[in-house]
Amino acid sequence: MAHKFEIYKDKAGEFRVRFKYNSEVIFSTEGYSSKASAKNAIESIKKNGPDAPTDDTTSA
């Protein structure tokens, strides 16, 4: 599979989610205290992401 979500624990012991495409990390989330919260973040991204607008702050 070329893309996937990954749940992992950071050095502080918090759960984080990263999205990988062809083994490259595209983004990662803030830390969560529980794995369930990390899973909820994934579901929120899947649900709300497709319709999210692009905010280009580089435009004058």
mmCIF file as gemmi writes it, N, C-alpha and C atoms, coordinates in Angstrom:
data_model
loop_
_atom_site.group_PDB
_atom_site.id
_atom_site.type_symbol
_atom_site.label_atom_id
_atom_site.label_alt_id
_atom_site.label_comp_id
_atom_site.label_asym_id
_atom_site.label_entity_id
_atom_site.label_seq_id
_atom_site.pdbx_PDB_ins_code
_atom_site.Cartn_x
_atom_site.Cartn_y
_atom_site.Cartn_z
_atom_site.occupancy
_atom_site.B_iso_or_equiv
_atom_site.pdbx_formal_charge
_atom_site.auth_seq_id
_atom_site.auth_asym_id
_atom_site.pdbx_PDB_model_num
ATOM 1 N N . MET Axp A 1 ? 0.854 -1.185 0 1 0 ? 1 A 1
ATOM 2 C CA . MET Axp A 1 ? 0 0 0 1 0 ? 1 A 1
ATOM 3 C C . MET Axp A 1 ? 0.895 1.242 0 1 0 ? 1 A 1
ATOM 4 N N . ALA Axp A 2 ? 0.553 2.194 -0.816 1 0 ? 2 A 1
ATOM 5 C CA . ALA Axp A 2 ? 1.372 3.392 -0.967 1 0 ? 2 A 1
ATOM 6 C C . ALA Axp A 2 ? 1.152 4.409 0.154 1 0 ? 2 A 1
ATOM 7 N N . HIS Axp A 3 ? 0.018 4.343 0.817 1 0 ? 3 A 1
ATOM 8 C CA . HIS Axp A 3 ? -0.258 5.321 1.868 1 0 ? 3 A 1
ATOM 9 C C . HIS Axp A 3 ? -0.91 4.646 3.071 1 0 ? 3 A 1
ATOM 10 N N . LYS Axp A 4 ? -0.664 5.238 4.252 1 0 ? 4 A 1
ATOM 11 C CA . LYS Axp A 4 ? -1.245 4.665 5.47 1 0 ? 4 A 1
ATOM 12 C C . LYS Axp A 4 ? -1.139 5.652 6.624 1 0 ? 4 A 1
ATOM 13 N N . PHE Axp A 5 ? -2.013 5.452 7.602 1 0 ? 5 A 1
ATOM 14 C CA . PHE Axp A 5 ? -1.918 6.138 8.881 1 0 ? 5 A 1
ATOM 15 C C . PHE Axp A 5 ? -1.144 5.224 9.815 1 0 ? 5 A 1
ATOM 16 N N . GLU Axp A 6 ? -0.326 5.805 10.658 1 0 ? 6 A 1
ATOM 17 C CA . GLU Axp A 6 ? 0.452 5.056 11.634 1 0 ? 6 A 1
ATOM 18 C C . GLU Axp A 6 ? 0.25 5.675 13.004 1 0 ? 6 A 1
ATOM 19 N N . ILE Axp A 7 ? -0.072 4.856 13.999 1 0 ? 7 A 1
ATOM 20 C CA . ILE Axp A 7 ? -0.147 5.321 15.384 1 0 ? 7 A 1
ATOM 21 C C . ILE Axp A 7 ? 1.14 4.876 16.062 1 0 ? 7 A 1
ATOM 22 N N . TYR Axp A 8 ? 1.788 5.805 16.751 1 0 ? 8 A 1
ATOM 23 C CA . TYR Axp A 8 ? 3.034 5.476 17.433 1 0 ? 8 A 1
ATOM 24 C C . TYR Axp A 8 ? 3.131 6.273 18.729 1 0 ? 8 A 1
ATOM 25 N N . LYS Axp A 9 ? 4.028 5.848 19.596 1 0 ? 9 A 1
ATOM 26 C CA . LYS Axp A 9 ? 4.279 6.562 20.849 1 0 ? 9 A 1
ATOM 27 C C . LYS Axp A 9 ? 5.545 7.388 20.687 1 0 ? 9 A 1
ATOM 28 N N . ASP Axp A 10 ? 5.472 8.652 21.109 1 0 ? 10 A 1
ATOM 29 C CA . ASP Axp A 10 ? 6.651 9.518 21.042 1 0 ? 10 A 1
ATOM 30 C C . ASP Axp A 10 ? 7.508 9.332 22.292 1 0 ? 10 A 1
ATOM 31 N N . LYS Axp A 11 ? 8.589 10.081 22.365 1 0 ? 11 A 1
ATOM 32 C CA . LYS Axp A 11 ? 9.52 9.939 23.488 1 0 ? 11 A 1
ATOM 33 C C . LYS Axp A 11 ? 8.893 10.315 24.822 1 0 ? 11 A 1
ATOM 34 N N . ALA Axp A 12 ? 7.861 11.164 24.792 1 0 ? 12 A 1
ATOM 35 C CA . ALA Axp A 12 ? 7.169 11.571 26.018 1 0 ? 12 A 1
ATOM 36 C C . ALA Axp A 12 ? 6.09 10.573 26.426 1 0 ? 12 A 1
ATOM 37 N N . GLY Axp A 13 ? 5.895 9.523 25.618 1 0 ? 13 A 1
ATOM 38 C CA . GLY Axp A 13 ? 4.898 8.514 25.938 1 0 ? 13 A 1
ATOM 39 C C . GLY Axp A 13 ? 3.506 8.834 25.431 1 0 ? 13 A 1
ATOM 40 N N . GLU Axp A 14 ? 3.381 9.873 24.608 1 0 ? 14 A 1
ATOM 41 C CA . GLU Axp A 14 ? 2.075 10.232 24.046 1 0 ? 14 A 1
ATOM 42 C C . GLU Axp A 14 ? 1.874 9.513 22.711 1 0 ? 14 A 1
ATOM 43 N N . PHE Axp A 15 ? 0.596 9.273 22.385 1 0 ? 15 A 1
ATOM 44 C CA . PHE Axp A 15 ? 0.254 8.649 21.115 1 0 ? 15 A 1
ATOM 45 C C . PHE Axp A 15 ? 0.148 9.732 20.052 1 0 ? 15 A 1
ATOM 46 N N . ARG Axp A 16 ? 0.735 9.466 18.911 1 0 ? 16 A 1
ATOM 47 C CA . ARG Axp A 16 ? 0.665 10.388 17.781 1 0 ? 16 A 1
ATOM 48 C C . ARG Axp A 16 ? 0.276 9.606 16.537 1 0 ? 16 A 1
ATOM 49 N N . VAL Axp A 17 ? -0.242 10.332 15.559 1 0 ? 17 A 1
ATOM 50 C CA . VAL Axp A 17 ? -0.599 9.743 14.28 1 0 ? 17 A 1
ATOM 51 C C . VAL Axp A 17 ? 0.261 10.415 13.22 1 0 ? 17 A 1
ATOM 52 N N . ARG Axp A 18 ? 0.81 9.611 12.338 1 0 ? 18 A 1
ATOM 53 C CA . ARG Axp A 18 ? 1.469 10.177 11.171 1 0 ? 18 A 1
ATOM 54 C C . ARG Axp A 18 ? 0.866 9.535 9.928 1 0 ? 18 A 1
ATOM 55 N N . PHE Axp A 19 ? 0.824 10.315 8.864 1 0 ? 19 A 1
ATOM 56 C CA . PHE Axp A 19 ? 0.33 9.827 7.581 1 0 ? 19 A 1
ATOM 57 C C . PHE Axp A 19 ? 1.531 9.688 6.664 1 0 ? 19 A 1
ATOM 58 N N . LYS Axp A 20 ? 1.693 8.5 6.116 1 0 ? 20 A 1
ATOM 59 C CA . LYS Axp A 20 ? 2.831 8.225 5.248 1 0 ? 20 A 1
ATOM 60 C C . LYS Axp A 20 ? 2.353 7.921 3.833 1 0 ? 20 A 1
ATOM 61 N N . TYR Axp A 21 ? 3.101 8.422 2.872 1 0 ? 21 A 1
ATOM 62 C CA . TYR Axp A 21 ? 2.864 8.109 1.467 1 0 ? 21 A 1
ATOM 63 C C . TYR Axp A 21 ? 4.202 7.674 0.876 1 0 ? 21 A 1
ATOM 64 N N . ASN Axp A 22 ? 4.25 6.46 0.354 1 0 ? 22 A 1
ATOM 65 C CA . ASN Axp A 22 ? 5.499 5.882 -0.163 1 0 ? 22 A 1
ATOM 66 C C . ASN Axp A 22 ? 6.634 6.013 0.852 1 0 ? 22 A 1
ATOM 67 N N . SER Axp A 23 ? 6.368 5.675 2.073 1 0 ? 23 A 1
ATOM 68 C CA . SER Axp A 23 ? 7.323 5.69 3.189 1 0 ? 23 A 1
ATOM 69 C C . SER Axp A 23 ? 7.757 7.08 3.631 1 0 ? 23 A 1
ATOM 70 N N . GLU Axp A 24 ? 7.226 8.128 3.02 1 0 ? 24 A 1
ATOM 71 C CA . GLU Axp A 24 ? 7.56 9.497 3.416 1 0 ? 24 A 1
ATOM 72 C C . GLU Axp A 24 ? 6.466 10.038 4.335 1 0 ? 24 A 1
ATOM 73 N N . VAL Axp A 25 ? 6.85 10.63 5.461 1 0 ? 25 A 1
ATOM 74 C CA . VAL Axp A 25 ? 5.881 11.218 6.377 1 0 ? 25 A 1
ATOM 75 C C . VAL Axp A 25 ? 5.358 12.518 5.761 1 0 ? 25 A 1
ATOM 76 N N . ILE Axp A 26 ? 4.053 12.573 5.551 1 0 ? 26 A 1
ATOM 77 C CA . ILE Axp A 26 ? 3.419 13.757 4.977 1 0 ? 26 A 1
ATOM 78 C C . ILE Axp A 26 ? 3.015 14.718 6.087 1 0 ? 26 A 1
ATOM 79 N N . PHE Axp A 27 ? 2.443 14.18 7.172 1 0 ? 27 A 1
ATOM 80 C CA . PHE Axp A 27 ? 2.129 14.998 8.34 1 0 ? 27 A 1
ATOM 81 C C . PHE Axp A 27 ? 2.034 14.117 9.57 1 0 ? 27 A 1
ATOM 82 N N . SER Axp A 28 ? 2.107 14.759 10.727 1 0 ? 28 A 1
ATOM 83 C CA . SER Axp A 28 ? 1.867 14.059 11.99 1 0 ? 28 A 1
ATOM 84 C C . SER Axp A 28 ? 1.038 14.971 12.887 1 0 ? 28 A 1
ATOM 85 N N . THR Axp A 29 ? 0.377 14.359 13.834 1 0 ? 29 A 1
ATOM 86 C CA . THR Axp A 29 ? -0.537 15.091 14.702 1 0 ? 29 A 1
ATOM 87 C C . THR Axp A 29 ? 0.144 15.493 16.004 1 0 ? 29 A 1
ATOM 88 N N . GLU Axp A 30 ? -0.592 16.23 16.795 1 0 ? 30 A 1
ATOM 89 C CA . GLU Axp A 30 ? -0.184 16.524 18.164 1 0 ? 30 A 1
ATOM 90 C C . GLU Axp A 30 ? -0.194 15.228 18.967 1 0 ? 30 A 1
ATOM 91 N N . GLY Axp A 31 ? 0.327 15.252 20.17 1 0 ? 31 A 1
ATOM 92 C CA . GLY Axp A 31 ? 0.324 14.085 21.035 1 0 ? 31 A 1
ATOM 93 C C . GLY Axp A 31 ? -1.006 13.924 21.757 1 0 ? 31 A 1
ATOM 94 N N . TYR Axp A 32 ? -1.427 12.688 21.935 1 0 ? 32 A 1
ATOM 95 C CA . TYR Axp A 32 ? -2.664 12.356 22.653 1 0 ? 32 A 1
ATOM 96 C C . TYR Axp A 32 ? -2.324 11.449 23.823 1 0 ? 32 A 1
ATOM 97 N N . SER Axp A 33 ? -3.089 11.573 24.892 1 0 ? 33 A 1
ATOM 98 C CA . SER Axp A 33 ? -2.814 10.767 26.077 1 0 ? 33 A 1
ATOM 99 C C . SER Axp A 33 ? -3.306 9.327 25.946 1 0 ? 33 A 1
ATOM 100 N N . SER Axp A 34 ? -4.212 9.074 24.997 1 0 ? 34 A 1
ATOM 101 C CA . SER Axp A 34 ? -4.724 7.71 24.822 1 0 ? 34 A 1
ATOM 102 C C . SER Axp A 34 ? -4.716 7.312 23.348 1 0 ? 34 A 1
ATOM 103 N N . LYS Axp A 35 ? -4.616 6.015 23.126 1 0 ? 35 A 1
ATOM 104 C CA . LYS Axp A 35 ? -4.66 5.491 21.768 1 0 ? 35 A 1
ATOM 105 C C . LYS Axp A 35 ? -6.031 5.749 21.143 1 0 ? 35 A 1
ATOM 106 N N . ALA Axp A 36 ? -7.08 5.699 21.952 1 0 ? 36 A 1
ATOM 107 C CA . ALA Axp A 36 ? -8.428 5.952 21.449 1 0 ? 36 A 1
ATOM 108 C C . ALA Axp A 36 ? -8.535 7.364 20.862 1 0 ? 36 A 1
ATOM 109 N N . SER Axp A 37 ? -7.895 8.33 21.506 1 0 ? 37 A 1
ATOM 110 C CA . SER Axp A 37 ? -7.909 9.703 20.987 1 0 ? 37 A 1
ATOM 111 C C . SER Axp A 37 ? -7.162 9.792 19.662 1 0 ? 37 A 1
ATOM 112 N N . ALA Axp A 38 ? -6.077 9.058 19.535 1 0 ? 38 A 1
ATOM 113 C CA . ALA Axp A 38 ? -5.337 9.034 18.269 1 0 ? 38 A 1
ATOM 114 C C . ALA Axp A 38 ? -6.193 8.419 17.164 1 0 ? 38 A 1
ATOM 115 N N . LYS Axp A 39 ? -6.916 7.354 17.49 1 0 ? 39 A 1
ATOM 116 C CA . LYS Axp A 39 ? -7.806 6.735 16.512 1 0 ? 39 A 1
ATOM 117 C C . LYS Axp A 39 ? -8.936 7.69 16.124 1 0 ? 39 A 1
ATOM 118 N N . ASN Axp A 40 ? -9.445 8.448 17.089 1 0 ? 40 A 1
ATOM 119 C CA . ASN Axp A 40 ? -10.478 9.444 16.791 1 0 ? 40 A 1
ATOM 120 C C . ASN Axp A 40 ? -9.942 10.516 15.853 1 0 ? 40 A 1
ATOM 121 N N . ALA Axp A 41 ? -8.684 10.89 16.017 1 0 ? 41 A 1
ATOM 122 C CA . ALA Axp A 41 ? -8.065 11.878 15.13 1 0 ? 41 A 1
ATOM 123 C C . ALA Axp A 41 ? -8.034 11.361 13.694 1 0 ? 41 A 1
ATOM 124 N N . ILE Axp A 42 ? -7.696 10.094 13.529 1 0 ? 42 A 1
ATOM 125 C CA . ILE Axp A 42 ? -7.683 9.492 12.188 1 0 ? 42 A 1
ATOM 126 C C . ILE Axp A 42 ? -9.075 9.552 11.575 1 0 ? 42 A 1
ATOM 127 N N . GLU Axp A 43 ? -10.076 9.157 12.337 1 0 ? 43 A 1
ATOM 128 C CA . GLU Axp A 43 ? -11.445 9.169 11.817 1 0 ? 43 A 1
ATOM 129 C C . GLU Axp A 43 ? -11.893 10.588 11.469 1 0 ? 43 A 1
ATOM 130 N N . SER Axp A 44 ? -11.496 11.561 12.262 1 0 ? 44 A 1
ATOM 131 C CA . SER Axp A 44 ? -11.841 12.949 11.981 1 0 ? 44 A 1
ATOM 132 C C . SER Axp A 44 ? -11.183 13.427 10.685 1 0 ? 44 A 1
ATOM 133 N N . ILE Axp A 45 ? -9.923 13.072 10.485 1 0 ? 45 A 1
ATOM 134 C CA . ILE Axp A 45 ? -9.228 13.446 9.255 1 0 ? 45 A 1
ATOM 135 C C . ILE Axp A 45 ? -9.906 12.807 8.045 1 0 ? 45 A 1
ATOM 136 N N . LYS Axp A 46 ? -10.249 11.531 8.155 1 0 ? 46 A 1
ATOM 137 C CA . LYS Axp A 46 ? -10.916 10.832 7.051 1 0 ? 46 A 1
ATOM 138 C C . LYS Axp A 46 ? -12.265 11.468 6.732 1 0 ? 46 A 1
ATOM 139 N N . LYS Axp A 47 ? -13.003 11.827 7.789 1 0 ? 47 A 1
ATOM 140 C CA . LYS Axp A 47 ? -14.342 12.378 7.61 1 0 ? 47 A 1
ATOM 141 C C . LYS Axp A 47 ? -14.314 13.815 7.098 1 0 ? 47 A 1
ATOM 142 N N . ASN Axp A 48 ? -13.479 14.654 7.688 1 0 ? 48 A 1
ATOM 143 C CA . ASN Axp A 48 ? -13.498 16.082 7.387 1 0 ? 48 A 1
ATOM 144 C C . ASN Axp A 48 ? -12.475 16.515 6.348 1 0 ? 48 A 1
ATOM 145 N N . GLY Axp A 49 ? -11.455 15.723 6.119 1 0 ? 49 A 1
ATOM 146 C CA . GLY Axp A 49 ? -10.372 16.1 5.225 1 0 ? 49 A 1
ATOM 147 C C . GLY Axp A 49 ? -10.726 16.291 3.764 1 0 ? 49 A 1
ATOM 148 N N . PRO Axp A 50 ? -11.533 15.4 3.181 1 0 ? 50 A 1
ATOM 149 C CA . PRO Axp A 50 ? -11.804 15.527 1.74 1 0 ? 50 A 1
ATOM 150 C C . PRO Axp A 50 ? -12.417 16.869 1.324 1 0 ? 50 A 1
ATOM 151 N N . ASP Axp A 51 ? -13.174 17.484 2.186 1 0 ? 51 A 1
ATOM 152 C CA . ASP Axp A 51 ? -13.838 18.748 1.841 1 0 ? 51 A 1
ATOM 153 C C . ASP Axp A 51 ? -13.147 19.967 2.443 1 0 ? 51 A 1
ATOM 154 N N . ALA Axp A 52 ? -11.99 19.769 3.051 1 0 ? 52 A 1
ATOM 155 C CA . ALA Axp A 52 ? -11.304 20.884 3.696 1 0 ? 52 A 1
ATOM 156 C C . ALA Axp A 52 ? -10.786 21.868 2.647 1 0 ? 52 A 1
ATOM 157 N N . PRO Axp A 53 ? -11.003 23.148 2.87 1 0 ? 53 A 1
ATOM 158 C CA . PRO Axp A 53 ? -10.492 24.144 1.92 1 0 ? 53 A 1
ATOM 159 C C . PRO Axp A 53 ? -8.983 24.308 2.075 1 0 ? 53 A 1
ATOM 160 N N . THR Axp A 54 ? -8.364 24.891 1.068 1 0 ? 54 A 1
ATOM 161 C CA . THR Axp A 54 ? -6.941 25.228 1.129 1 0 ? 54 A 1
ATOM 162 C C . THR Axp A 54 ? -6.814 26.689 1.457 1 0 ? 54 A 1
ATOM 163 N N . ASP Axp A 55 ? -6.053 26.996 2.478 1 0 ? 55 A 1
ATOM 164 C CA . ASP Axp A 55 ? -5.825 28.38 2.897 1 0 ? 55 A 1
ATOM 165 C C . ASP Axp A 55 ? -4.38 28.733 2.554 1 0 ? 55 A 1
ATOM 166 N N . ASP Axp A 56 ? -4.178 29.441 1.43 1 0 ? 56 A 1
ATOM 167 C CA . ASP Axp A 56 ? -2.848 29.819 0.983 1 0 ? 56 A 1
ATOM 168 C C . ASP Axp A 56 ? -2.485 31.161 1.623 1 0 ? 56 A 1
ATOM 169 N N . THR Axp A 57 ? -1.665 31.105 2.653 1 0 ? 57 A 1
ATOM 170 C CA . THR Axp A 57 ? -1.294 32.324 3.368 1 0 ? 57 A 1
ATOM 171 C C . THR Axp A 57 ? -0.099 33.029 2.741 1 0 ? 57 A 1
ATOM 172 N N . THR Axp A 58 ? 0.417 32.479 1.618 1 0 ? 58 A 1
ATOM 173 C CA . THR Axp A 58 ? 1.539 33.104 0.948 1 0 ? 58 A 1
ATOM 174 C C . THR Axp A 58 ? 1.103 34.16 -0.057 1 0 ? 58 A 1
ATOM 175 N N . SER Axp A 59 ? -0.189 34.197 -0.363 1 0 ? 59 A 1
ATOM 176 C CA . SER Axp A 59 ? -0.695 35.169 -1.332 1 0 ? 59 A 1
ATOM 177 C C . SER Axp A 59 ? -0.755 36.554 -0.718 1 0 ? 59 A 1
ATOM 178 N N . ALA Axp A 60 ? -0.441 37.551 -1.544 1 0 ? 60 A 1
ATOM 179 C CA . ALA Axp A 60 ? -0.488 38.941 -1.05 1 0 ? 60 A 1
ATOM 180 C C . ALA Axp A 60 ? -1.887 39.497 -1.155 1 0 ? 60 A 1
